[in-house]
Amino acid sequence: MKNLALTIFAIVSLMMPSKAQVLNIAIRPIETQTLPGIQSYAWAQRGNKVVIIGGRIDGLHRRQPFAAFDLAGHNTNIIVFEPATGNVWSSSTESLDAALKEHLRSTNIQYCQDGNYLLLTGGYGYSDLQADHITFPFVTRVELDGLIAAVMQGSVNNSFFTQITDERFAITGGDMEKIGSRWMLVGGHRFDGRYNPMNGPSFTQVYTNAMQQFDLDITQSNLSISNFVTITDTALFHRRDYNLVPQVFPDGNAGMTIYAGVFRTDLDLPYINAVSIKADSHYEEPGFMQYLNHYHCAVMPVWSGITQTQHSIFFGGMAQYYPDSSGTIVQDNNVPFVQTITDVIRDANGNLTENRLSITMPGFLGASAEFIPAEAMATTASGVLLLDEISGDSTVVGYIFGGIRSDAPNIFWVNDGSQSIASPVLYEVVLIQDASTGTADFTVNKQNMRAYPCPMNDHVFVEINLVEKSDVVIRMYNPEGKEVFSKKLRNQSAGAFEEELHFKKGLPEGLYLITSETKSGIETMRILVTE
């Protein structure tokens, strides 16, 4: 594609003010017991534990057919981790039956959790059985509680999986959700053979142009697909690698919305429209265009019944448009990696607006990552956070994990495998509902941690009341999640003590996070910095 960087002086959806208030969030990295870097994976959550299956352990795929999506980049482990504690376990899939193992290591699987079960369909990768790269024609059910226990013990076997072959599910790059009892697999394509950006004869590709609907009682011992219906709409469903975001519509009914995705039928560029899906219909969102997040990325859906407002927070990824250093929106048809975070708001009248947040991702990060709600969060059945149930000032509402981290915006044509990685960093997402001045406190503060003065500039006093003797690590993060201060205090006695954080040159304005790490866990507070 020809390199193009044109200044866009007027983009209507970005200029229109939203009647609903944009959510105020912060992001910061947290430590774990060495999570591996993974992107384009499937995940599920049971209590305080998260399960990761499939995906790739390398960065952006290479452009050369012999190097793209190589076998070495497949994720051949099942990962279990606890976001709140940082504990991590893993177990290899190599001892499983051949077809099952191939499916579980594939990338861009469609998946959807239903209670104690995770349903996996399709996905792309190398097949030893076929001696080629294929889109897998498999439907696999995963029994989560048993699998989690087995991974924690270091040994996984076939008993936690049920698999059938069904060519209708040979799809990759789509997405899958449930509305009521009905399963819906939307978009995607079948891609067999070796990737080739020059459209050489190394592959075949067919978009589904459709939404597949079916019934399945996932609790039954066998996998029986019934009432399978294909709804074809080439104008709206011809897309892949998009974001399918669970929605609560103003009338309170559940559904989902397709945001962006690739590739248009007329050009190798992303779609910028949105398509909403309800139980008995689908339609293009009138007058809405999404400019700033186009490929699959981490997305946080939030609903307020009080205001009848749905927020969809998009974290970075890749996009055809991005703000430059002056805030002017520019166009780049190479569709680069971006750092932009946006809040797409559906107001009480059903209208969508795209709103750019002042904070950005800590690097070119977010593509093929996932947002995982915190265990304590109240959500709808499809995972939409319930804003009205969050009463704290600053609350950890979830986590962003994995995805591709790139060294630069545009790396595709120079990519030799060293310009990007699969990110191993786990980030907390904090929802801030009150940025008023005064003393900064965090919602659940076991150490009774305080910080003053607030607002601050070149120094701040952090007061911590330890419940037991402990080492203490104090860290401070700027609004982009980058660490600006770190100090370890050894063998602090139980009781209250105070530590001064001093910055000779001051700090840029913004809302910062301060953390204290002790035997009792990690405590967090927010602090406002003014010049």
Order of alpha helices (4+ residues) and beta strands (2+ residues): beta-alpha-beta-beta-beta-beta-beta-alpha-beta-beta-beta-beta-beta-alpha-beta-beta-beta-beta-beta-beta-beta-alpha-beta-beta-beta-beta-beta-beta-beta-beta-beta-beta-beta-beta-beta-beta-beta-beta-beta-beta-beta-beta-beta-beta-beta-beta
